[in-house]
């Protein structure tokens, strides 16, 4: 709902976003606890069998890469789509977009800045996959030595 150049907050969306943040935070906490426990197992196994420990770490790294790839791709697609919608509409937020707080409509250069920020965020999120791939390459080189 727009009034006087302001898009009014959607209270249901705000509740959904807060609920999503809570669920995502809990999932991340559980994932981190699981990774921490698994790393402790790797350390204990490494005392007796280093090759098995390396294989366990490789398995962990693969799992982290897959989870990261799925989440980062979803987020990057969202932000890239948002940037395209902003550029297409020539304003931020684009017409019909729901917001979690009252938001003043931005046009022109300011809207392009939001679009650029959205594209930059999408690229930054995707770059985490590159970082993990580099980590994997370094790990494989260490295994060969």
Buried (B, 14 or more C-beta within 10 A) or exposed (E): EEEEEEBEBBEEBBEEEEEEEEEEEEEEEEEEEEBEEBEEEBEEBBEEEEEEBBBBBBEBBEBBBEEBBEBBBEBBEBBBEBBBBBBEBBBBBBEEBBBBEEBEBBEEEEBBEBBEBBBEBBEEBBEBBEEBEEEBEEEEEEEEE
